[in-house]
């Protein structure tokens, strides 16, 4: 199966989203209910991963 630009962009979005949330939940533990927090800037960082996935696809896989 060949990767398409859509799949690399979605993959980049999901990878950056998970890494960002894991970073905030592991390194910045807040006192409280014990469930995952919403970190400010999560979607901005995830959309950076989306853009980066598309950019790398155009540069190296096209």
Buried (B, 14 or more C-beta within 10 A) or exposed (E): EEEEBEEBBBBBBBBBBEEBBEEBBEEEEEEEEEEEBEEEEBEEBBBBBBBBBBEBBEEEEE
